[in-house]
Amino acid sequence: MSLRPVDIARQLKISTTTLRKYEDMGLVPKTSRTLSGYRIYTQKHLAYFTCIREMIQTFDLKFIKKVLQKVQENQTDEALWLMTMAQSDLWNQKKTAEKFINRMQDKHSPSVKDITIHGISQKTNIPATTIRHWEKAGLITPCRDPHNNYRKYNSTHIDQLLTIYAIKISIQTHHGKHFIHALRDACQTFDSNNEDQIQELTDQVKNRLDIINRLQCKALMSLITLIHQISPQ
């Protein structure tokens, strides 16, 4: 049964322009055309569009395209593994956030100094590339070895990095071009000696991660539903 673009758009509460955008990006299979050039959508297309609208609540279009192209290529297991990888990444975010929470609660953490960027990356679970990016953005300033100019980090840097990471999670919209400015402003106003601010940030981080986890689970369920709907009976 063919479906009009406007009917799908109304059902999903989006515009027909958005439908065309998804098709042009390759998120759904190519459509047939009428003699007059109008798109002919099917129940299969509706299933794809429905899945996209669920996934977009927590994933960007680049990731969604990667997953759904695997589905279109009949590599459904690969698509599911991509979702598993996303869940693994979220789990790592949770473990890093817990490092911040534990460090804020334990004011007597062992003191460290003169550790390398790779050393502090291991201690914080934050990639060295991210640390360098934050340094370039002016969020953190490492010490420098006077002999070779290598970066050197200490306990204060660990606190700073974990705090930046926690604040990054707590900011709702973190894909915009102005995000780094919002992150810098939030870091400047955060007082690591203020118990109320620490508790507020801790609650925000936990809540945000829980929300993302639920949305990712819903996205996975929608993907599984799509796979069942388009699979040969």
Backbone as CSV, one residue per row, in Angstrom:
resi,resn,N_x,N_y,N_z,CA_x,CA_y,CA_z,C_x,C_y,C_z
1,MET,0.843,-1.194,0.000,0.000,0.000,0.000,0.878,1.244,0.000
2,SER,0.594,2.158,-0.915,1.383,3.379,-1.000,0.866,4.406,-0.002
3,LEU,1.773,5.255,0.453,1.440,6.291,1.428,1.899,7.640,0.899
4,ARG,1.082,8.652,1.133,1.467,9.994,0.732,2.445,10.591,1.756
5,PRO,3.429,11.346,1.297,4.354,11.991,2.231,3.637,12.796,3.303
6,VAL,2.586,13.493,2.924,1.883,14.335,3.892,1.238,13.503,4.986
7,ASP,0.792,12.291,4.662,0.160,11.443,5.669,1.187,10.935,6.687
8,ILE,2.375,10.557,6.184,3.438,10.128,7.092,3.888,11.295,7.953
9,ALA,4.029,12.453,7.335,4.465,13.648,8.074,3.495,13.983,9.193
10,ARG,2.210,13.911,8.909,1.210,14.193,9.934,1.259,13.166,11.052
11,GLN,1.413,11.912,10.686,1.442,10.855,11.691,2.624,11.017,12.630
12,LEU,3.782,11.429,12.102,4.995,11.558,12.904,5.206,12.983,13.423
13,LYS,4.275,13.885,13.052,4.335,15.284,13.510,5.634,15.975,13.066
14,ILE,5.969,15.762,11.810,7.123,16.436,11.204,6.701,16.959,9.843
15,SER,7.595,17.659,9.168,7.273,18.224,7.861,7.685,17.261,6.749
16,THR,7.071,17.456,5.587,7.471,16.653,4.428,8.905,16.986,4.010
17,THR,9.339,18.205,4.325,10.734,18.587,4.047,11.695,17.722,4.849
18,THR,11.318,17.424,6.099,12.153,16.557,6.939,12.205,15.148,6.370
19,LEU,11.087,14.658,5.858,11.075,13.335,5.230,12.045,13.295,4.057
20,ARG,12.002,14.337,3.234,12.894,14.387,2.070,14.354,14.459,2.514
21,LYS,14.601,15.195,3.594,15.956,15.300,4.116,16.478,13.924,4.527
22,TYR,15.655,13.161,5.241,16.067,11.821,5.659,16.348,10.929,4.447
23,GLU,15.494,11.041,3.426,15.686,10.231,2.227,16.956,10.638,1.494
24,ASP,17.165,11.944,1.351,18.359,12.438,0.657,19.641,12.020,1.381
25,MET,19.584,11.898,2.713,20.748,11.485,3.498,20.995,9.984,3.419
26,GLY,20.030,9.242,2.867,20.199,7.793,2.774,19.752,7.048,4.008
27,LEU,18.948,7.687,4.851,18.474,7.035,6.069,17.364,6.028,5.794
28,VAL,16.691,6.191,4.671,15.620,5.270,4.288,15.887,4.795,2.863
29,PRO,15.293,3.678,2.462,15.477,3.210,1.083,14.925,4.224,0.086
30,LYS,15.478,4.220,-1.101,15.004,5.103,-2.158,13.542,4.796,-2.486
31,THR,12.809,5.836,-2.833,11.395,5.667,-3.157,11.185,5.554,-4.663
32,SER,10.036,4.991,-5.010,9.599,5.023,-6.402,8.938,6.374,-6.653
33,ARG,8.665,6.659,-7.911,8.048,7.930,-8.282,6.833,7.671,-9.184
34,THR,5.856,8.547,-9.046,4.736,8.497,-9.964,5.176,9.097,-11.300
35,LEU,4.329,8.985,-12.303,4.659,9.557,-13.609,4.842,11.071,-13.532
36,SER,4.176,11.668,-12.565,4.293,13.120,-12.404,5.440,13.509,-11.479
37,GLY,6.188,12.507,-10.974,7.384,12.797,-10.186,7.204,12.794,-8.681
38,TYR,6.003,12.470,-8.187,5.780,12.459,-6.745,6.337,11.178,-6.125
39,ARG,6.862,11.304,-4.920,7.395,10.145,-4.211,6.268,9.190,-3.818
40,ILE,6.584,7.894,-3.864,5.639,6.874,-3.411,6.260,6.156,-2.208
41,TYR,5.725,6.453,-1.036,6.210,5.800,0.174,5.377,4.553,0.459
42,THR,5.996,3.595,1.169,5.325,2.354,1.538,5.366,2.176,3.049
43,GLN,4.752,1.096,3.511,4.799,0.784,4.935,6.241,0.573,5.403
44,LYS,7.078,0.099,4.505,8.492,-0.074,4.833,9.142,1.265,5.127
45,HIS,8.827,2.266,4.315,9.373,3.595,4.551,8.850,4.164,5.873
46,LEU,7.574,3.940,6.149,6.988,4.408,7.399,7.719,3.789,8.586
47,ALA,8.069,2.504,8.473,8.793,1.834,9.551,10.155,2.484,9.779
48,TYR,10.846,2.814,8.700,12.140,3.492,8.811,11.978,4.875,9.442
49,PHE,11.021,5.642,8.949,10.810,6.995,9.477,10.459,6.957,10.969
50,THR,9.643,5.998,11.354,9.260,5.868,12.760,10.481,5.566,13.630
51,CYS,11.333,4.678,13.135,12.564,4.337,13.858,13.462,5.559,14.001
52,ILE,13.598,6.326,12.933,14.446,7.530,12.968,13.966,8.491,14.043
53,ARG,12.643,8.695,14.115,12.104,9.652,15.076,12.322,9.208,16.517
54,GLU,12.411,7.914,16.743,12.737,7.416,18.088,14.224,7.580,18.367
55,MET,15.044,7.236,17.394,16.486,7.277,17.600,17.014,8.700,17.743
56,ILE,16.356,9.646,17.068,16.859,11.011,17.058,16.703,11.683,18.423
57,GLN,15.969,11.059,19.318,15.825,11.609,20.665,17.141,11.553,21.445
58,THR,18.053,10.677,21.016,19.311,10.533,21.756,20.549,10.401,20.879
59,PHE,20.370,10.134,19.580,21.504,9.999,18.667,21.444,11.070,17.586
60,ASP,22.627,11.444,17.050,22.635,12.397,15.949,22.409,11.661,14.625
61,LEU,22.131,12.433,13.586,21.797,11.836,12.296,22.960,11.062,11.688
62,LYS,24.173,11.477,11.999,25.344,10.775,11.476,25.377,9.335,11.983
63,PHE,25.114,9.164,13.264,25.114,7.813,13.839,23.914,7.022,13.318
64,ILE,22.754,7.668,13.267,21.550,6.987,12.790,21.756,6.489,11.360
65,LYS,22.369,7.311,10.528,22.643,6.906,9.149,23.539,5.670,9.114
66,LYS,24.548,5.667,9.955,25.475,4.534,9.996,24.741,3.236,10.348
67,VAL,23.823,3.336,11.313,23.065,2.159,11.746,22.085,1.708,10.665
68,LEU,21.301,2.644,10.154,20.241,2.271,9.218,20.776,1.849,7.859
69,GLN,21.951,2.325,7.485,22.540,1.835,6.243,22.918,0.363,6.375
70,LYS,23.335,-0.039,7.584,23.610,-1.462,7.816,22.336,-2.278,7.659
71,VAL,21.228,-1.738,8.150,19.949,-2.432,8.022,19.574,-2.555,6.545
72,GLN,19.740,-1.482,5.788,19.407,-1.512,4.366,20.284,-2.493,3.596
73,GLU,21.496,-2.720,4.100,22.417,-3.662,3.464,22.232,-5.082,3.986
74,ASN,21.150,-5.293,4.756,20.842,-6.599,5.362,21.923,-7.059,6.338
75,GLN,22.658,-6.116,6.908,23.652,-6.428,7.935,23.083,-6.018,9.310
76,THR,21.984,-6.661,9.656,21.270,-6.260,10.874,22.088,-6.505,12.141
77,ASP,22.876,-7.552,12.147,23.706,-7.803,13.330,24.737,-6.691,13.518
78,GLU,25.292,-6.206,12.416,26.242,-5.098,12.510,25.556,-3.844,13.050
79,ALA,24.320,-3.622,12.627,23.555,-2.480,13.136,23.349,-2.607,14.639
80,LEU,23.033,-3.819,15.091,22.822,-4.042,16.525,24.115,-3.884,17.314
81,TRP,25.235,-4.280,16.721,26.525,-4.106,17.397,26.871,-2.626,17.544
82,LEU,26.483,-1.823,16.574,26.715,-0.380,16.692,25.946,0.180,17.882
83,MET,24.731,-0.317,18.083,23.946,0.120,19.241,24.580,-0.347,20.540
84,THR,25.122,-1.554,20.529,25.814,-2.070,21.708,27.034,-1.214,22.039
85,MET,27.744,-0.789,20.993,28.906,0.068,21.191,28.494,1.405,21.817
86,ALA,27.364,1.939,21.385,26.865,3.193,21.954,26.542,3.023,23.431
87,GLN,25.954,1.890,23.780,25.659,1.619,25.188,26.942,1.466,25.992
88,SER,27.958,0.855,25.380,29.246,0.722,26.052,29.877,2.087,26.311
89,ASP,29.767,2.977,25.324,30.294,4.336,25.491,29.576,5.054,26.634
90,LEU,28.260,4.857,26.715,27.493,5.489,27.790,27.911,4.925,29.149
91,TRP,28.175,3.626,29.200,28.637,3.001,30.444,29.971,3.612,30.878
92,ASN,30.859,3.845,29.922,32.140,4.475,30.246,31.947,5.901,30.751
93,GLN,30.974,6.611,30.171,30.663,7.953,30.667,30.201,7.887,32.121
94,LYS,29.379,6.899,32.420,28.878,6.734,33.786,30.028,6.464,34.755
95,LYS,30.962,5.608,34.362,32.088,5.277,35.244,32.980,6.505,35.458
96,THR,33.172,7.314,34.405,33.973,8.530,34.558,33.262,9.526,35.467
97,ALA,31.945,9.648,35.292,31.181,10.550,36.149,31.257,10.103,37.608
98,GLU,31.275,8.811,37.830,31.384,8.297,39.200,32.746,8.633,39.809
99,LYS,33.768,8.739,38.968,35.075,9.170,39.469,34.980,10.593,40.022
100,PHE,34.250,11.459,39.319,34.041,12.826,39.803,33.297,12.816,41.133
101,ILE,32.210,12.041,41.192,31.393,11.994,42.409,32.210,11.489,43.588
102,ASN,32.957,10.416,43.380,33.760,9.842,44.462,34.858,10.807,44.905
103,ARG,35.432,11.505,43.959,36.521,12.431,44.299,35.991,13.638,45.071
104,MET,34.802,14.109,44.714,34.210,15.233,45.444,33.810,14.830,46.859
105,GLN,33.441,13.565,47.029,33.035,13.082,48.353,34.232,12.765,49.238
106,ASP,35.349,12.378,48.601,36.557,12.038,49.353,37.574,13.161,49.198
107,LYS,37.642,14.013,50.180,38.553,15.157,50.127,39.990,14.783,50.496
108,HIS,40.216,13.510,50.744,41.557,13.068,51.147,42.145,12.089,50.132
109,SER,41.865,12.333,48.855,42.429,11.478,47.810,43.947,11.635,47.793
110,PRO,44.670,10.553,47.498,46.137,10.623,47.463,46.621,11.707,46.500
111,SER,47.599,12.446,46.918,48.141,13.525,46.087,49.069,12.950,45.021
112,VAL,48.964,13.493,43.814,49.859,13.081,42.731,50.421,14.328,42.072
113,LYS,51.573,14.182,41.444,52.161,15.297,40.718,53.062,14.772,39.615
114,ASP,53.345,15.630,38.672,54.252,15.322,37.571,53.866,14.053,36.810
115,ILE,52.566,13.914,36.517,52.149,12.785,35.687,51.924,13.275,34.257
116,THR,52.109,12.386,33.318,51.999,12.740,31.899,50.532,12.826,31.481
117,ILE,50.315,13.281,30.270,48.947,13.369,29.770,48.318,11.991,29.651
118,HIS,49.116,10.992,29.315,48.586,9.636,29.227,48.320,9.081,30.623
119,GLY,49.125,9.498,31.579,48.908,9.062,32.953,47.617,9.630,33.519
120,ILE,47.381,10.909,33.281,46.153,11.516,33.808,44.935,11.031,33.029
121,SER,45.150,10.669,31.764,44.062,10.089,30.983,43.608,8.772,31.598
122,GLN,44.562,7.961,32.032,44.228,6.686,32.672,43.535,6.899,34.020
123,LYS,43.971,7.886,34.766,43.394,8.123,36.093,41.972,8.687,36.007
124,THR,41.695,9.469,34.976,40.385,10.100,34.857,39.447,9.379,33.894
125,ASN,39.986,8.513,33.064,39.216,7.832,32.013,38.768,8.800,30.917
126,ILE,39.474,9.913,30.817,39.188,10.910,29.785,40.268,10.808,28.713
127,PRO,39.900,10.639,27.438,40.906,10.468,26.386,41.886,11.645,26.315
128,ALA,43.123,11.347,25.981,44.153,12.383,25.864,43.775,13.418,24.809
129,THR,43.102,12.973,23.751,42.678,13.907,22.713,41.683,14.925,23.265
130,THR,40.813,14.471,24.147,39.834,15.373,24.771,40.542,16.364,25.685
131,ILE,41.521,15.886,26.430,42.273,16.764,27.327,42.985,17.848,26.530
132,ARG,43.598,17.460,25.423,44.280,18.449,24.571,43.284,19.460,24.002
133,HIS,42.111,18.977,23.621,41.080,19.870,23.078,40.651,20.883,24.129
134,TRP,40.444,20.422,25.360,40.045,21.330,26.437,41.155,22.327,26.768
135,GLU,42.403,21.871,26.657,43.516,22.798,26.874,43.505,23.892,25.803
136,LYS,43.307,23.486,24.545,43.267,24.447,23.447,42.120,25.442,23.617
137,ALA,41.013,24.966,24.207,39.843,25.816,24.419,39.986,26.691,25.658
138,GLY,41.085,26.510,26.392,41.321,27.324,27.570,40.605,26.852,28.821
139,LEU,40.163,25.604,28.823,39.449,25.078,29.985,40.397,24.562,31.054
140,ILE,41.598,24.185,30.654,42.569,23.666,31.612,43.976,24.035,31.132
141,THR,44.863,24.299,32.083,46.234,24.675,31.744,47.208,23.756,32.473
142,PRO,47.902,22.889,31.754,48.845,21.991,32.411,50.129,22.722,32.801
143,CYS,50.889,22.102,33.681,52.238,22.599,33.955,53.143,22.126,32.817
144,ARG,54.320,22.704,32.735,55.270,22.309,31.685,56.608,21.964,32.314
145,ASP,57.187,20.863,31.849,58.523,20.475,32.306,59.526,21.503,31.778
146,PRO,60.315,22.130,32.651,61.247,23.175,32.202,62.351,22.654,31.287
147,HIS,62.578,21.357,31.300,63.666,20.795,30.500,63.231,20.414,29.078
148,ASN,62.032,19.828,28.965,61.596,19.354,27.641,60.239,19.916,27.210
149,ASN,59.639,20.712,28.068,58.349,21.375,27.782,57.179,20.391,27.685
150,TYR,57.375,19.164,28.170,56.277,18.198,28.178,55.215,18.640,29.182
151,ARG,53.958,18.266,28.892,52.873,18.549,29.822,53.049,17.733,31.109
152,LYS,52.747,18.370,32.230,52.771,17.699,33.520,51.481,18.038,34.279
153,TYR,50.921,17.025,34.919,49.652,17.220,35.612,49.777,16.779,37.065
154,ASN,48.855,17.308,37.900,48.853,16.960,39.318,47.421,16.729,39.795
155,SER,47.247,16.615,41.108,45.928,16.320,41.685,44.891,17.380,41.338
156,THR,45.311,18.635,41.322,44.386,19.714,40.981,43.846,19.552,39.575
157,HIS,44.709,19.134,38.660,44.268,18.915,37.283,43.264,17.769,37.197
158,ILE,43.462,16.740,38.007,42.502,15.631,38.033,41.130,16.143,38.437
159,ASP,41.091,16.953,39.499,39.823,17.536,39.950,39.200,18.387,38.846
160,GLN,40.027,19.190,38.195,39.521,20.081,37.152,38.948,19.292,35.974
161,LEU,39.674,18.275,35.532,39.229,17.494,34.383,37.928,16.751,34.675
162,LEU,37.833,16.146,35.844,36.616,15.410,36.188,35.435,16.354,36.355
163,THR,35.708,17.556,36.854,34.649,18.548,36.988,34.157,19.008,35.626
164,ILE,35.089,19.280,34.720,34.716,19.677,33.356,33.873,18.579,32.718
165,TYR,34.292,17.339,32.915,33.572,16.209,32.327,32.149,16.126,32.869
166,ALA,32.006,16.295,34.187,30.686,16.226,34.810,29.794,17.360,34.314
167,ILE,30.349,18.559,34.229,29.576,19.702,33.747,29.166,19.484,32.293
168,LYS,30.055,18.908,31.507,29.754,18.608,30.096,28.522,17.709,29.997
169,ILE,28.440,16.701,30.840,27.290,15.801,30.824,26.024,16.531,31.235
170,SER,26.158,17.421,32.221,24.975,18.084,32.782,24.342,19.087,31.831
171,ILE,25.126,19.602,30.872,24.585,20.570,29.924,23.729,19.831,28.903
172,GLN,22.479,20.206,28.818,21.513,19.466,28.002,21.893,19.429,26.533
173,THR,22.126,20.606,25.949,22.434,20.669,24.526,23.943,20.775,24.355
174,HIS,24.577,19.683,23.938,26.028,19.689,23.863,26.560,19.453,22.455
175,HIS,25.735,19.709,21.449,26.214,19.543,20.073,26.271,20.872,19.319
176,GLY,25.823,21.953,19.961,25.792,23.236,19.283,27.165,23.855,19.163
177,LYS,27.269,24.798,18.230,28.567,25.420,17.975,29.019,26.290,19.141
178,HIS,28.069,26.701,20.007,28.416,27.558,21.134,28.626,26.752,22.410
179,PHE,28.685,25.429,22.277,28.773,24.593,23.475,30.006,24.876,24.309
180,ILE,31.157,25.030,23.661,32.400,25.210,24.405,32.343,26.485,25.239
181,HIS,31.638,27.506,24.740,31.489,28.746,25.503,30.603,28.511,26.728
182,ALA,29.524,27.739,26.533,28.640,27.421,27.646,29.367,26.587,28.688
183,LEU,30.208,25.674,28.222,30.981,24.835,29.132,31.977,25.674,29.921
184,ARG,32.638,26.592,29.246,33.605,27.464,29.922,32.921,28.323,30.991
185,ASP,31.756,28.885,30.648,31.021,29.716,31.607,30.593,28.903,32.828
186,ALA,30.117,27.681,32.571,29.670,26.828,33.678,30.835,26.446,34.584
187,CYS,31.988,26.180,33.995,33.167,25.825,34.788,33.627,27.004,35.643
188,GLN,33.527,28.199,35.105,33.975,29.380,35.841,33.089,29.692,37.042
189,THR,31.815,29.340,36.950,30.895,29.636,38.043,30.805,28.504,39.062
190,PHE,31.383,27.341,38.727,31.320,26.208,39.656,32.374,26.345,40.738
191,ASP,31.958,26.166,41.976,32.847,26.244,43.133,32.983,24.856,43.742
192,SER,34.158,24.248,43.584,34.364,22.877,44.062,34.382,22.783,45.585
193,ASN,34.350,23.918,46.261,34.289,23.921,47.726,32.869,24.166,48.245
194,ASN,31.953,24.375,47.311,30.561,24.634,47.685,29.782,23.315,47.663
195,GLU,29.406,22.826,48.830,28.741,21.529,48.930,27.409,21.510,48.182
196,ASP,26.697,22.626,48.214,25.409,22.672,47.518,25.599,22.556,46.002
197,GLN,26.610,23.242,45.467,26.875,23.156,44.035,27.328,21.753,43.643
198,ILE,28.132,21.148,44.484,28.593,19.780,44.205,27.413,18.826,44.155
199,GLN,26.504,18.937,45.122,25.347,18.049,45.172,24.428,18.293,43.980
200,GLU,24.252,19.558,43.629,23.396,19.881,42.487,23.962,19.308,41.198
201,LEU,25.262,19.468,40.995,25.894,18.934,39.790,25.832,17.413,39.776
202,THR,26.068,16.800,40.927,25.991,15.338,41.029,24.609,14.833,40.636
203,ASP,23.575,15.482,41.144,22.203,15.081,40.818,21.908,15.272,39.332
204,GLN,22.390,16.375,38.774,22.169,16.641,37.348,22.828,15.583,36.479
205,VAL,24.042,15.216,36.828,24.780,14.215,36.048,24.078,12.860,36.109
206,LYS,23.709,12.435,37.311,23.023,11.149,37.458,21.723,11.137,36.672
207,ASN,20.964,12.223,36.787,19.675,12.302,36.097,19.863,12.294,34.586
208,ARG,20.843,13.042,34.120,21.097,13.119,32.673,21.492,11.758,32.107
209,LEU,22.368,11.057,32.782,22.804,9.740,32.306,21.657,8.741,32.330
210,ASP,20.811,8.820,33.344,19.649,7.927,33.411,18.703,8.189,32.239
211,ILE,18.492,9.462,31.918,17.622,9.812,30.796,18.194,9.281,29.480
212,ILE,19.487,9.499,29.273,20.122,9.025,28.036,20.036,7.507,27.940
213,ASN,20.230,6.828,29.054,20.163,5.368,29.061,18.776,4.889,28.649
214,ARG,17.736,5.522,29.193,16.372,5.127,28.838,16.086,5.403,27.369
215,LEU,16.548,6.553,26.886,16.319,6.893,25.483,17.067,5.948,24.546
216,GLN,18.268,5.546,24.934,19.016,4.596,24.101,18.327,3.237,24.079
217,CYS,17.753,2.837,25.205,17.020,1.566,25.246,15.785,1.631,24.346
218,LYS,15.082,2.771,24.371,13.921,2.949,23.488,14.351,2.937,22.024
219,ALA,15.501,3.550,21.734,16.007,3.567,20.367,16.337,2.154,19.893
220,LEU,16.924,1.358,20.780,17.242,-0.026,20.438,15.966,-0.823,20.174
221,MET,14.953,-0.609,21.011,13.673,-1.299,20.812,13.057,-0.922,19.464
222,SER,13.161,0.358,19.094,12.595,0.797,17.812,13.366,0.187,16.645
223,LEU,14.670,0.035,16.811,15.472,-0.590,15.756,15.092,-2.057,15.599
224,ILE,14.930,-2.753,16.703,14.527,-4.164,16.647,13.151,-4.293,15.998
225,THR,12.239,-3.373,16.337,10.911,-3.375,15.714,11.021,-3.182,14.212
226,LEU,11.867,-2.250,13.788,12.076,-2.014,12.355,12.583,-3.274,11.673
227,ILE,13.574,-3.906,12.267,14.151,-5.123,11.668,13.099,-6.189,11.491
228,HIS,12.245,-6.361,12.492,11.168,-7.372,12.389,10.154,-6.989,11.308
229,GLN,9.849,-5.681,11.207,8.844,-5.235,10.256,9.278,-5.407,8.810
230,ILE,10.576,-5.236,8.549,11.039,-5.303,7.151,11.596,-6.675,6.774
231,SER,11.717,-7.549,7.765,12.257,-8.884,7.484,11.236,-9.704,6.700
232,PRO,11.691,-10.530,5.754,10.760,-11.376,4.996,10.013,-12.300,5.937
233,GLN,8.729,-12.453,5.715,7.899,-13.316,6.561,8.104,-14.781,6.182
